[in-house]
Amino acid sequence: MPETESERSRITWNPKNIFSGTAWYYARYRPGYPDEVFGLLREKFALNQGSRVLDLGCGTGQIAIPMSSSVQEVIAVDPQEEMLQEAQSQAATKGANNIRWLLGESGHLPQMESVIGKVNLTAIARAFHWMDREQTLRDLYPITQSGGGVALVNDSGPRDGPKTPWKETVDRMVKRWLGEERKAGTEGTYSHPKKTYEAILEESPFKGLEMAVIQLERKWSVEQIIGYIYSTSSSSLPVLGDKKGPFEEDIRKSLLELEPSGQFTEPVRIEIMMVWKRES
């Protein structure tokens, strides 16, 4: 079913500031993606040194930087200036010099069309839920080369995905200090879309929905878990404010009581949903 007007009206956040204060933590504590993800994208979309890739909602470059060595150019777009600055710093240390960093958001794609140009692939990783999903796909269609397409890359983190005792502890601590309603920066709240990504992709102009799954195990230390929490829109330092000190003390104590070694394991399922522009 199409998203209703009332569901759209629940969007209360401002794309320009929902991740304020998170970029330093985002770059250091958001896990990167395994090589299998990039190998799959290269194979499925026939990417080569002549290809151009759009990383929409690029954050600090977890897709753009590793992808850049396989293609001619990556255009990395994010609405947050501090994210782009941190991403450029990370790219410079890794010698990734064929990435164009653009300040913008999915809602501005029609205005950015001439700047972005035609692309062989748009990758959207951990970001599709922040977008007007149906409109974004409609706007991506005209800038996608025939035979190219869109890939959504999603995985879990310390507050979501398969529940474990330590994840339940993290979730409980965040709710204890910030309330049951999930924040979206300092000004908004967030609720997950009801319509599945699969349904949205199948109703889009793109065709041939395929899904691939990569399963792995991640290990987290207490410091990494806390750093990840500070990288999120729902529990960033601006959201926590003067609660940061006692919150951090509380979560650290609770995690170490649960596991004195301070080492935690997470089973991770990376899902890649792919569709193509296939013109008859």
Buried (B, 14 or more C-beta within 10 A) or exposed (E): EEBEEEEEEEBEBBBEBBBBBBBBBBBBBBBEBBEEBBEBBBEBBEBEEEBBBBBBBBBBBBBBBBBBEBBBBBBBBBBBEBBBEBBBBBBEEEEBEBBBBBBBBBBBBEEBBEEBBEBBBBBBBBBBBBBBBBEBBBBBBEBBBEEBBBBBBBBBBBBEBEEBEBBEBBBEBBBEBBEEEBBBBBBBBBEEBEBEBEBBBEEBEBBEBEEBEBEBEBEBEBEBBBBBBBBBBBBBBBBBEEBBEEBBEBBBEBBEEBBEEBEBEBEBEBBBBBBBBEEE
